[in-house]
Amino acid sequence: MSNPDKRFVAQHAVPKGVVATRWWWVRHAPVRNDGGNIYGQKDMPCDCSDRVVFEAVGKILPRDALWFASALMRTHQTAEAIWAAGFPKPDAMPYEADLNEQNLGDWQGLNREAFFAARPIAVGSYWFAPIDEPSPNGESFMDLYNRVRRVIDRINLDHAGRDVVAVAHGGTIKAAIGIALGDQPERGLAFTIDNCSITRLDHLASEGHSGWRIPFVNQQPWIADASHAAMHQPAGPEVVPAKLA
């Protein structure tokens, strides 16, 4: 019989002499009250009512990690929901404004469907605009990318060899993937990052060399839990076919 308390641990060997700093990116829970509008850096609350999701997320995350979150409330609420579902609360969770979602300026508050109808997304962009186009009175994706790289570089230096849980946003995590792909910001935009999903990016450093490994992207552990539960449901009563005439 399987042990329900046994927690999943992804095993990825690290060569001798290499320091691995493992990033566990968690996207915030869904925002329900946006009215179909773009919210970007607007400080919107999120829906943390599905305890099953947060229990499953907690099974994946390492227990001895350092935690960081953006400065926006939806990431704080998501972290609190993971802890409320049974994950041990860390001693601290600093807020890093550089992990915030892209500031979409005057586009924030516009109807999302109408916006994209008026500005068709170019193939290869998969975002609100080309990576170097700033929103009016806001940022470009490259502005977001560069500040995310800044905070990643600092944490990699200050906390080398640790597990790092970063509760952040879709754009932030796409930027982190672009960094891990060898400084290809536009490639990071091709990835889907669902609410509450986990993305694992490992920074590997040795003397004179550093790089990234990508164990998984957009993992949704509650789906695997649901599939496992369905497979182990007790069978229903046997149905005996009617006798043929």
C-alpha positions as a printed NumPy array, in Angstrom:
array([[  0.   ,   0.   ,   0.   ],
       [  1.335,   3.448,  -0.835],
       [  2.247,   5.802,   1.998],
       [  0.124,   8.98 ,   1.747],
       [  2.746,  10.901,   3.743],
       [  5.591,  10.036,   1.394],
       [  6.583,  13.186,  -0.452],
       [  7.905,  13.415,  -3.975],
       [ 11.555,  14.42 ,  -4.349],
       [ 12.995,  14.969,  -7.817],
       [ 16.459,  13.483,  -8.028],
       [ 18.959,  15.262, -10.253],
       [ 22.627,  14.429,  -9.73 ],
       [ 25.03 ,  17.333,  -9.308],
       [ 28.611,  16.702, -10.472],
       [ 31.388,  16.931,  -7.919],
       [ 32.669,  20.472,  -7.464],
       [ 29.407,  22.039,  -8.737],
       [ 27.166,  24.178,  -6.529],
       [ 23.456,  23.839,  -7.343],
       [ 21.013,  26.556,  -6.325],
       [ 17.554,  25.148,  -6.979],
       [ 14.74 ,  27.596,  -7.787],
       [ 11.152,  26.446,  -7.218],
       [  8.942,  29.031,  -8.91 ],
       [  5.266,  29.056,  -7.904],
       [  2.759,  31.183,  -9.787],
       [  0.096,  32.827,  -7.639],
       [ -3.468,  31.491,  -7.38 ],
       [ -6.069,  32.724,  -9.911],
       [ -7.454,  36.239,  -9.81 ],
       [-11.255,  36.021, -10.099],
       [-12.399,  39.617,  -9.717],
       [-10.539,  41.275, -12.585],
       [-13.731,  41.691, -14.618],
       [-11.957,  40.334, -17.692],
       [ -9.5  ,  43.223, -17.552],
       [ -5.71 ,  43.414, -17.698],
       [ -4.271,  43.845, -14.215],
       [ -0.471,  43.638, -14.508],
       [  0.932,  45.282, -11.372],
       [ -2.454,  46.213,  -9.917],
       [ -2.545,  44.761,  -6.413],
       [ -5.35 ,  42.236,  -6.879],
       [ -6.386,  39.499,  -4.431],
       [ -6.519,  35.88 ,  -5.585],
       [ -8.752,  32.866,  -4.944],
       [ -7.105,  30.468,  -2.47 ],
       [-10.198,  28.399,  -1.688],
       [ -9.073,  25.105,  -3.252],
       [ -7.153,  23.422,  -0.427],
       [ -6.553,  20.294,  -2.549],
       [ -4.392,  22.346,  -4.917],
       [ -2.272,  23.807,  -2.123],
       [ -1.832,  20.457,  -0.39 ],
       [ -0.52 ,  19.021,  -3.673],
       [  1.833,  21.96 ,  -4.215],
       [  3.182,  21.512,  -0.7  ],
       [  4.082,  17.882,  -1.42 ],
       [  6.527,  19.006,  -4.126],
       [  8.29 ,  21.89 ,  -2.393],
       [ 11.418,  21.296,  -0.284],
       [ 11.113,  21.77 ,   3.48 ],
       [ 14.402,  23.596,   4.09 ],
       [ 14.037,  26.243,   1.374],
       [ 14.385,  29.996,   1.573],
       [ 11.144,  31.71 ,   0.564],
       [ 10.727,  34.924,  -1.421],
       [  7.655,  36.573,  -2.909],
       [  6.856,  39.598,  -5.012],
       [  5.54 ,  42.728,  -3.321],
       [  1.972,  42.087,  -4.565],
       [ -0.679,  40.613,  -2.269],
       [ -1.671,  37.719,  -4.502],
       [  1.72 ,  36.067,  -4.009],
       [  1.522,  36.547,  -0.224],
       [ -1.98 ,  35.015,  -0.166],
       [ -0.789,  32.052,  -2.233],
       [  2.125,  31.38 ,   0.126],
       [ -0.21 ,  31.615,   3.139],
       [ -2.567,  29.099,   1.504],
       [  0.301,  26.613,   1.   ],
       [  1.242,  26.937,   4.674],
       [ -2.396,  26.69 ,   5.793],
       [ -2.665,  23.406,   3.857],
       [  0.024,  21.842,   6.041],
       [  3.38 ,  23.037,   4.694],
       [  5.666,  24.253,   7.529],
       [  5.742,  28.043,   7.5  ],
       [  9.265,  29.412,   6.954],
       [ 10.835,  31.799,   9.425],
       [ 10.702,  34.631,   6.909],
       [  9.57 ,  35.459,   3.375],
       [ 11.132,  38.714,   2.113],
       [  9.149,  40.659,  -0.485],
       [ 11.115,  41.466,  -3.628],
       [  9.624,  44.191,  -5.818],
       [ 11.881,  43.011,  -8.661],
       [  9.749,  39.824,  -8.745],
       [  6.567,  41.819,  -9.458],
       [  4.592,  41.25 , -12.63 ],
       [  5.243,  43.582, -15.546],
       [  3.928,  47.105, -15.034],
       [  1.507,  47.349, -17.944],
       [  0.847,  51.035, -17.374],
       [ -2.186,  52.444, -19.169],
       [ -3.14 ,  48.969, -20.416],
       [ -4.054,  47.978, -16.866],
       [ -7.838,  48.1  , -16.504],
       [ -8.5  ,  47.64 , -20.226],
       [-10.713,  44.748, -21.314],
       [ -8.371,  41.872, -22.151],
       [-10.399,  40.452, -25.045],
       [-10.829,  43.846, -26.712],
       [ -7.139,  44.64 , -26.223],
       [ -5.963,  41.508, -28.011],
       [ -8.579,  41.923, -30.752],
       [ -7.145,  45.377, -31.476],
       [ -3.509,  44.245, -31.163],
       [ -3.132,  40.707, -32.552],
       [ -0.219,  38.895, -30.949],
       [  2.606,  38.285, -33.409],
       [  3.671,  34.671, -33.71 ],
       [  6.666,  34.25 , -31.426],
       [  5.566,  36.978, -29.019],
       [  2.766,  35.328, -26.98 ],
       [  2.599,  38.393, -24.746],
       [  0.99 ,  41.803, -24.613],
       [  3.543,  43.323, -26.97 ],
       [  6.956,  42.658, -28.514],
       [  9.547,  42.275, -25.778],
       [ 11.117,  45.714, -26.273],
       [  7.855,  47.691, -26.553],
       [  6.966,  49.449, -23.291],
       [  3.352,  49.861, -22.291],
       [  2.315,  53.526, -22.083],
       [  3.511,  54.814, -18.69 ],
       [  4.721,  51.317, -17.847],
       [  7.394,  48.75 , -18.671],
       [  8.433,  46.585, -21.577],
       [  8.918,  42.861, -21.068],
       [ 12.662,  43.526, -21.296],
       [ 12.376,  45.9  , -18.334],
       [ 10.752,  43.058, -16.395],
       [ 13.353,  40.583, -17.662],
       [ 16.294,  42.705, -16.566],
       [ 15.004,  43.295, -13.039],
       [ 14.183,  39.588, -12.623],
       [ 17.726,  38.734, -13.735],
       [ 19.053,  41.247, -11.204],
       [ 17.288,  39.628,  -8.243],
       [ 18.124,  36.084,  -9.417],
       [ 21.819,  36.974,  -9.714],
       [ 21.808,  38.479,  -6.216],
       [ 20.058,  35.535,  -4.566],
       [ 22.281,  33.036,  -6.405],
       [ 25.302,  34.849,  -5.01 ],
       [ 23.985,  35.35 ,  -1.47 ],
       [ 22.418,  31.894,  -1.07 ],
       [ 24.445,  29.597,  -3.317],
       [ 23.629,  25.927,  -2.849],
       [ 20.219,  26.479,  -1.275],
       [ 16.673,  25.649,  -2.349],
       [ 14.76 ,  28.827,  -3.139],
       [ 10.959,  29.019,  -3.353],
       [  9.871,  32.135,  -5.269],
       [  6.136,  32.889,  -5.325],
       [  5.652,  35.174,  -8.278],
       [  3.768,  35.842, -11.529],
       [  3.387,  34.465, -15.029],
       [  5.565,  37.129, -16.641],
       [  8.196,  36.869, -13.917],
       [  8.492,  33.101, -14.338],
       [  8.622,  33.372, -18.137],
       [ 11.5  ,  35.823, -17.691],
       [ 13.281,  33.361, -15.382],
       [ 12.886,  30.609, -17.99 ],
       [ 14.362,  32.897, -20.655],
       [ 17.352,  33.458, -18.374],
       [ 17.747,  29.706, -17.828],
       [ 17.604,  29.125, -21.59 ],
       [ 20.823,  31.083, -21.965],
       [ 19.536,  34.661, -22.05 ],
       [ 16.727,  34.165, -24.579],
       [ 13.861,  36.318, -23.232],
       [ 11.581,  35.752, -26.203],
       [ 11.895,  31.962, -25.869],
       [ 10.674,  32.163, -22.294],
       [  7.421,  33.714, -23.51 ],
       [  6.577,  30.539, -25.449],
       [  5.952,  28.638, -22.179],
       [  2.567,  28.426, -20.5  ],
       [  2.627,  29.123, -16.754],
       [ -0.654,  28.207, -15.072],
       [ -1.868,  29.48 , -11.721],
       [ -0.339,  27.596,  -8.765],
       [  1.985,  25.629, -11.079],
       [  5.59 ,  24.903, -10.117],
       [  8.598,  25.508, -12.365],
       [ 12.002,  24.195, -11.304],
       [ 15.185,  25.881, -12.554],
       [ 18.598,  24.843, -11.21 ],
       [ 21.551,  27.229, -11.322],
       [ 24.801,  25.241, -11.507],
       [ 28.135,  26.91 , -10.78 ],
       [ 31.714,  25.718, -10.627],
       [ 35.031,  27.503, -10.793],
       [ 34.987,  29.633, -13.915],
       [ 31.648,  28.369, -15.208],
       [ 27.928,  28.672, -14.535],
       [ 24.754,  27.638, -16.309],
       [ 21.212,  26.377, -15.851],
       [ 19.329,  23.098, -15.887],
       [ 15.533,  22.918, -16.288],
       [ 14.043,  19.871, -14.513],
       [ 10.403,  20.841, -15.165],
       [  8.107,  23.696, -16.187],
       [  4.448,  24.338, -15.318],
       [  4.028,  21.218, -13.203],
       [  0.524,  20.934, -11.716],
       [  0.835,  18.278,  -8.996],
       [ -2.858,  18.313,  -8.072],
       [ -3.635,  16.731, -11.459],
       [ -1.36 ,  13.786, -10.674],
       [ -2.939,  13.496,  -7.219],
       [ -6.427,  13.434,  -8.723],
       [ -5.42 ,  10.777, -11.261],
       [ -3.842,   8.651,  -8.528],
       [ -6.953,   8.948,  -6.361],
       [ -9.217,   7.955,  -9.26 ],
       [ -7.096,   4.864,  -9.961],
       [ -7.445,   3.736,  -6.354],
       [-11.182,   4.285,  -5.919],
       [-12.994,   1.11 ,  -4.811],
       [-14.799,  -0.619,  -7.636],
       [-18.555,  -0.156,  -7.848],
       [-21.08 ,  -2.999,  -7.781],
       [-20.673,  -5.506, -10.554],
       [-23.127,  -5.022, -13.381],
       [-24.478,  -8.327, -14.747],
       [-25.554,  -8.054, -18.395],
       [-29.106,  -9.031, -19.22 ],
       [-29.592, -12.531, -20.624],
       [-29.893, -12.562, -24.39 ],
       [-33.258, -13.796, -25.747]])
